[in-house]
Amino acid sequence: MSIVFDVLQEELDRLKNLYKIYTKKIQVLPKGSVSFKKRYNNIYLYLAFRNGYKVKFKYIGKKDSQAASAIAEKVKQRKELEMKIKKIRQEIKRLQKAIHYGQEK
């Protein structure tokens, strides 16, 4: 049984390292979501985020600009990393329970 627990512990360590890497990456990416607003005949991109209880909008540029596409891509990356982090947390909890339960016997 010790081989199984060693494998579980290695997987737990790997997930903890991944968690640290992803949280560092997420810190440099913009918070919030992309919002499009139509003004006259143009569509503009804003970055919507919370500042306390208020929702703030930061102007990025026209929908077709390079800055808009770059911010939209970064926000998408952040959302993907947040989903991965959520799954990693769940797996860490499961592994910790399995290791703890196995050590009690």
C-alpha positions in Angstrom: 0.0 0.0 0.0 2.9 2.4 0.5 3.5 2.5 -3.2 0.0 3.8 -3.7 0.4 6.4 -1.1 3.7 7.5 -2.6 2.0 7.9 -6.0 -0.8 9.9 -4.4 1.7 12.1 -2.6 3.6 12.8 -5.8 0.4 13.7 -7.5 -0.5 16.0 -4.6 2.9 17.7 -4.8 2.5 18.1 -8.6 -0.9 19.7 -8.2 0.3 22.1 -5.6 3.2 23.2 -7.8 0.7 23.7 -10.7 -1.5 25.7 -8.4 1.4 28.1 -7.5 2.4 28.5 -11.2 -1.2 29.2 -12.3 -1.8 31.7 -9.5 1.4 33.6 -10.5 0.3 33.7 -14.1 -3.2 34.9 -13.2 -1.8 37.9 -11.2 -0.4 39.6 -14.3 -3.6 39.1 -16.4 -6.4 41.7 -16.3 -9.4 41.1 -13.9 -13.0 41.4 -15.1 -14.7 40.7 -18.4 -15.0 42.3 -21.8 -17.9 44.5 -22.5 -19.0 45.9 -25.9 -20.9 49.2 -26.1 -22.3 50.7 -29.3 -21.8 54.5 -29.6 -23.3 56.1 -32.7 -22.1 53.8 -35.5 -19.1 52.3 -33.8 -18.6 49.5 -31.3 -16.1 50.0 -28.5 -14.6 47.6 -26.1 -14.5 48.2 -22.3 -13.0 46.1 -19.5 -15.6 45.7 -16.8 -14.4 45.0 -13.3 -15.4 45.5 -9.7 -13.8 48.1 -7.5 -15.3 47.4 -4.1 -19.1 47.3 -4.6 -19.0 49.4 -7.8 -18.6 48.1 -11.3 -16.0 50.1 -13.2 -15.5 50.3 -17.0 -12.1 51.0 -18.5 -12.1 52.1 -22.1 -9.9 49.9 -24.3 -10.6 51.0 -27.9 -12.6 50.1 -30.9 -13.7 46.5 -31.3 -11.4 45.9 -34.3 -8.2 47.4 -32.7 -5.1 45.5 -31.7 -5.4 46.6 -28.1 -9.0 45.3 -27.9 -8.1 41.9 -29.3 -5.1 41.6 -27.0 -7.1 42.5 -23.9 -9.9 40.1 -24.9 -7.3 37.3 -25.3 -5.8 38.0 -21.9 -9.2 38.0 -20.3 -10.0 34.6 -22.0 -6.7 33.2 -20.7 -7.5 34.4 -17.2 -10.9 32.7 -17.3 -9.3 29.4 -18.5 -6.7 29.6 -15.7 -9.4 30.2 -13.1 -11.3 27.1 -14.3 -8.1 25.1 -14.1 -7.3 26.4 -10.6 -10.8 25.4 -9.5 -10.4 21.9 -10.7 -6.9 21.7 -9.1 -8.3 22.7 -5.8 -11.0 20.0 -6.0 -8.4 17.4 -6.8 -6.1 18.5 -4.0 -8.9 18.1 -1.5 -9.7 14.7 -2.8 -6.1 13.5 -2.7 -5.6 14.9 0.8 -8.7 13.0 2.0 -7.5 9.8 0.3 -4.1 10.1 1.9 -5.5 11.0 5.3 -8.0 8.1 5.2 -5.3 5.6 4.2 -3.0 6.7 7.0 -5.7 6.1 9.6 -6.0 2.4 8.8 
